[in-house]
Each structure stands twice: as structure tokens, then as C-alpha cells.
């Protein structure tokens, strides 16, 4: 890992981020906020799916996904949105 005295290169390696983006984030947001952002990019995120009701009903799609081993949880913000808990 590069030494911390080369901030751009160090952060680039630490957060798996191209140096040009590290430079842009640091210049736009400052080192502390940029590091917080880049650390968050590496965290595992919840997967959300949106069911296309033009092709199938919500229930048909849910049954199909669940028969394939998926676990769904209703998302609070949209009637056809679900969190994919397991696939």
C-alpha cells in the first residue's frame, strides 16, 4: 500500500477508486467527507427490484421468484418495489 503522505494514491488503493475520482472527490468535498463517501461505496448494499406490471402481475412475479429460492420484502416507497433478501 502506498504511504499516507501521497494522499491520492493512498486513498485510491485503500478504497479501490481511480486516482482521478479520488482527486475530484477530495477537491469537491474535502478529505474527510471524500473518505466517508468512498468507504460507503465499499459496503454491501441492499438490492431493490421493481416489478414491471405490464408483463406480469406482482403476485405472479413474486411466486416465480420465490419458487426459485428468492426471499422478498416489501419496500415502503413504491407498490411494485421489493427488497431482494436472498437469491
Buried (B, 14 or more C-beta within 10 A) or exposed (E): EEEEEEBBBBBBBBBEBEEEBBBEBBEEEEEEEBBEBBEEEEEEEEEEBEBEEEEEEBEEBBEEBEEEEBEBEEBEEEEBBBBBEEE
